[in-house]
Amino acid sequence: MKKILTQGRLAALIVVLVLVIDQVIKICVKTGMYLHEHIRITDWFYIFFTENNGMAFGMEFLPKIFLTLFRIVAVCFITWYLYKLTHREEKLKTGYVVCLAFILAGALGNIIDCVFYGEVFSASTSYSVAQWVPMGEGYADWLHGKVVDMFYFPIIDTYWPEWMPFCGGEHFIFFSPIFNFADASISCGMIALLIFYSHTLGLEFQKKEEVKQK
């Protein structure tokens, strides 16, 4: 009797669920809050609406178009790898597949922002909330949309002691990056992959090298 929830179906289910949750949160924030508006949940947790052109946690290294194209290429590779992984006879641990599915889902979530949001939303500003607009009448062209971030965890918000050299008296926040559900999905998938499946990763790379040598 065939298993109903195969590794491939489990991976697909995770991707769909993460994408739905991520996009629902982003759309609610974007269409319901002003840019840089924040809602205090606790002293160490805020919903803080911001947008960025860069990679996870607001980091920026390359021009926008290259970042978007890089994301698309990475997603295509991970999708292909997951498909091959779940359709070969020698199955790996399900946890390994789950980690890759979370990484893929997070990457896809941020790609949707980059590709479509600029085309279907008006600009978010500190005095106007974004609205749905007809396709092509948004704030940016295809591939140039901004990624919506909203989770802010200033777990420690204090000042360095005056007696400390170089940074004495300066404001210090831990943890300062603002991120979204897709970023969290990528991070959790990557951390779990490295902690629990680094050996499996090593074996996979070793197999690829052996195939190349043949």
Backbone torsions as a table, in degrees:
resi	resn	phi	psi	omega
1	MET	NA	128.9	-177.7
2	LYS	-74.1	143.7	176.3
3	LYS	-69.9	137.1	179.2
4	ILE	-72.9	-44.5	-178.4
5	LEU	-102.2	82.6	177.1
6	THR	-73.5	171.2	177.7
7	GLN	-60.2	-38.7	179.4
8	GLY	-64.9	-44.0	179.6
9	ARG	-68.4	-36.8	177.3
10	LEU	-63.4	-44.0	178.3
11	ALA	-61.2	-44.0	179.6
12	ALA	-63.2	-40.5	179.7
13	LEU	-63.3	-43.7	178.7
14	ILE	-61.7	-45.3	-179.4
15	VAL	-60.5	-45.9	-178.8
16	VAL	-64.3	-45.7	-178.1
17	LEU	-63.9	-45.0	179.2
18	VAL	-63.1	-42.7	179.7
19	LEU	-62.2	-44.9	-179.0
20	VAL	-63.0	-48.9	-179.9
21	ILE	-60.8	-45.8	-178.3
22	ASP	-60.8	-47.3	-177.0
23	GLN	-71.5	-35.3	176.8
24	VAL	-62.3	-45.8	179.3
25	ILE	-61.8	-47.7	-177.2
26	LYS	-62.6	-45.1	-178.0
27	ILE	-67.1	-39.6	177.5
28	CYS	-62.2	-43.0	-179.7
29	VAL	-68.0	-47.2	-175.5
30	LYS	-65.4	-37.0	-177.8
31	THR	-95.0	3.3	-178.0
32	GLY	-126.4	-4.8	-176.5
33	MET	-134.9	150.9	172.6
34	TYR	-77.2	153.7	176.9
35	LEU	-60.1	130.6	-179.2
36	HIS	72.4	7.1	171.1
37	GLU	-71.5	146.1	179.3
38	HIS	-134.5	150.2	177.8
39	ILE	-121.0	121.0	-179.4
40	ARG	-80.0	121.2	174.7
41	ILE	-94.8	-50.9	171.6
42	THR	-142.2	-178.6	177.5
43	ASP	-64.4	-23.4	-176.8
44	TRP	-114.7	10.0	179.2
45	PHE	-144.9	122.8	178.8
46	TYR	-129.5	149.1	162.9
47	ILE	-92.2	109.8	-173.6
48	PHE	-124.9	106.3	-175.4
49	PHE	-77.8	118.7	173.8
50	THR	-144.5	166.6	178.5
51	GLU	-130.7	152.0	178.3
52	ASN	-143.9	159.1	178.6
53	ASN	-95.6	-5.9	-168.3
54	GLY	-100.8	-153.9	-177.5
55	MET	-89.6	-159.7	-175.8
56	ALA	-57.5	144.1	178.2
57	PHE	61.7	26.0	173.7
58	GLY	79.9	6.1	-179.2
59	MET	-72.3	144.7	179.9
60	GLU	-130.9	124.0	-179.6
61	PHE	-124.1	-32.7	-173.7
62	LEU	-130.1	163.0	175.3
63	PRO	-57.1	152.4	-173.7
64	LYS	-52.2	-47.3	-175.7
65	ILE	-62.5	-36.8	179.2
66	PHE	-70.6	-37.8	178.3
67	LEU	-63.4	-43.2	180.0
68	THR	-65.0	-45.7	179.4
69	LEU	-64.3	-37.3	177.7
70	PHE	-62.6	-43.7	178.0
71	ARG	-59.2	-45.2	-177.6
72	ILE	-62.9	-44.7	178.6
73	VAL	-62.3	-44.1	-179.8
74	ALA	-62.3	-41.8	179.8
75	VAL	-65.4	-41.5	178.0
76	CYS	-60.8	-42.2	-179.9
77	PHE	-66.0	-46.7	-178.7
78	ILE	-64.6	-39.6	178.0
79	THR	-61.4	-45.9	178.6
80	TRP	-61.6	-44.7	-178.6
81	TYR	-64.4	-42.8	178.1
82	LEU	-63.0	-40.5	179.2
83	TYR	-62.2	-47.6	179.0
84	LYS	-61.8	-41.0	-176.6
85	LEU	-63.7	-40.2	-175.2
86	THR	-88.3	-2.5	-179.4
87	HIS	-117.8	5.6	177.7
88	ARG	-94.9	161.5	-175.3
89	GLU	-69.1	-39.9	-179.2
90	GLU	-81.7	97.4	-176.2
91	LYS	-80.6	141.5	173.5
92	LEU	-95.5	174.3	-179.3
93	LYS	-61.3	141.8	-178.4
94	THR	-60.7	-35.5	179.1
95	GLY	-58.3	-36.2	178.1
96	TYR	-63.7	-43.2	178.1
97	VAL	-65.3	-41.1	179.6
98	VAL	-61.2	-44.1	178.1
99	CYS	-58.6	-46.1	179.3
100	LEU	-64.6	-36.3	179.2
101	ALA	-64.7	-40.6	177.8
102	PHE	-64.7	-41.0	178.4
103	ILE	-64.0	-45.4	179.1
104	LEU	-61.8	-44.8	-178.7
105	ALA	-62.2	-43.1	179.2
106	GLY	-63.7	-43.0	178.7
107	ALA	-63.1	-41.6	178.4
108	LEU	-63.8	-39.2	179.8
109	GLY	-59.0	-43.7	179.5
110	ASN	-75.0	-28.6	175.9
111	ILE	-64.0	-39.7	179.2
112	ILE	-57.2	-43.7	177.3
113	ASP	-58.8	-49.8	-175.5
114	CYS	-63.4	-41.4	-174.3
115	VAL	-79.8	-45.2	-168.5
116	PHE	-105.3	-33.2	-170.0
117	TYR	-59.2	-37.9	179.2
118	GLY	-63.4	-24.4	-177.2
119	GLU	-89.4	-26.3	-171.6
120	VAL	-115.0	-3.7	178.2
121	PHE	-122.1	146.5	168.7
122	SER	-76.7	167.8	-175.6
123	ALA	-69.4	142.0	172.4
124	SER	-89.4	130.8	178.0
125	THR	-134.1	176.2	-179.6
126	SER	-74.7	-7.1	-179.9
127	TYR	-126.5	1.0	177.9
128	SER	-144.8	138.0	178.6
129	VAL	-88.7	139.6	-179.0
130	ALA	-62.7	146.5	178.2
131	GLN	-125.1	153.5	170.4
132	TRP	-66.2	137.7	177.4
133	VAL	-131.5	160.9	175.8
134	PRO	-57.5	146.5	-179.4
135	MET	-50.9	129.0	178.2
136	GLY	94.4	-6.2	-179.0
137	GLU	-108.4	17.3	-178.0
138	GLY	-82.2	-168.0	-172.9
139	TYR	-82.7	-8.5	-178.1
140	ALA	-155.2	168.2	179.3
141	ASP	-81.4	173.2	174.3
142	TRP	-53.7	142.7	177.1
143	LEU	72.1	0.4	-177.7
144	HIS	-115.9	14.8	178.6
145	GLY	-69.6	158.2	180.0
146	LYS	-97.6	145.7	179.8
147	VAL	-82.4	131.5	-179.2
148	VAL	-85.6	125.3	176.3
149	ASP	-119.8	152.5	-177.3
150	MET	-153.9	-15.9	-176.8
151	PHE	-91.6	121.9	-177.0
152	TYR	-130.0	121.6	-176.9
153	PHE	-122.4	78.3	175.7
154	PRO	-76.9	73.3	-172.9
155	ILE	-58.6	-40.4	175.7
156	ILE	-123.3	119.1	179.4
157	ASP	-127.2	102.0	-172.5
158	THR	-152.3	-167.0	177.0
159	TYR	-125.7	142.5	175.6
160	TRP	-65.3	144.6	177.0
161	PRO	-57.9	144.0	-177.8
162	GLU	-58.5	-30.9	-175.3
163	TRP	-76.2	-9.5	-178.2
164	MET	-75.1	134.3	178.5
165	PRO	-69.2	149.7	175.0
166	PHE	72.0	-46.7	-174.1
167	CYS	-117.4	7.8	-177.7
168	GLY	-58.0	129.5	179.2
169	GLY	84.4	-8.2	-178.2
170	GLU	-80.4	152.5	-179.7
171	HIS	-71.4	138.5	-179.3
172	PHE	-132.8	129.1	177.3
173	ILE	-126.5	131.9	171.9
174	PHE	-132.7	111.5	19.6
175	PHE	-114.2	125.2	-170.2
176	SER	-92.6	-23.6	-179.3
177	PRO	-60.7	145.8	174.3
178	ILE	-106.5	130.7	-172.5
179	PHE	-138.3	177.6	179.7
180	ASN	-123.8	-179.4	-177.4
181	PHE	-64.0	-35.9	178.9
182	ALA	-64.9	-42.3	177.0
183	ASP	-59.8	-43.1	179.7
184	ALA	-63.3	-38.6	178.7
185	SER	-63.4	-44.2	178.3
186	ILE	-63.0	-47.4	-176.7
187	SER	-62.9	-46.3	179.6
188	CYS	-62.7	-41.7	178.5
189	GLY	-63.0	-44.1	-179.1
190	MET	-66.5	-45.8	-178.3
191	ILE	-63.1	-46.2	178.9
192	ALA	-63.1	-38.0	179.5
193	LEU	-61.7	-46.1	-177.4
194	LEU	-71.9	-35.4	-177.9
195	ILE	-77.1	-46.2	-171.4
196	PHE	-101.3	-21.0	-173.2
197	TYR	-130.2	27.3	177.9
198	SER	-63.3	-35.2	178.5
199	HIS	-65.4	-41.9	178.5
200	THR	-64.1	-40.9	176.8
201	LEU	-59.5	-44.2	179.6
202	GLY	-61.3	-42.2	178.7
203	LEU	-64.8	-38.2	179.6
204	GLU	-64.5	-43.8	177.3
205	PHE	-65.3	-36.9	179.2
206	GLN	-64.2	-41.5	178.5
207	LYS	-62.0	-40.9	179.9
208	LYS	-63.3	-39.7	179.2
209	GLU	-65.4	-39.6	179.1
210	GLU	-65.3	-38.0	178.5
211	VAL	-65.3	-41.8	-179.8
212	LYS	-63.0	-39.8	-178.1
213	GLN	-68.4	-29.8	177.4
214	LYS	-73.2	NA	NA
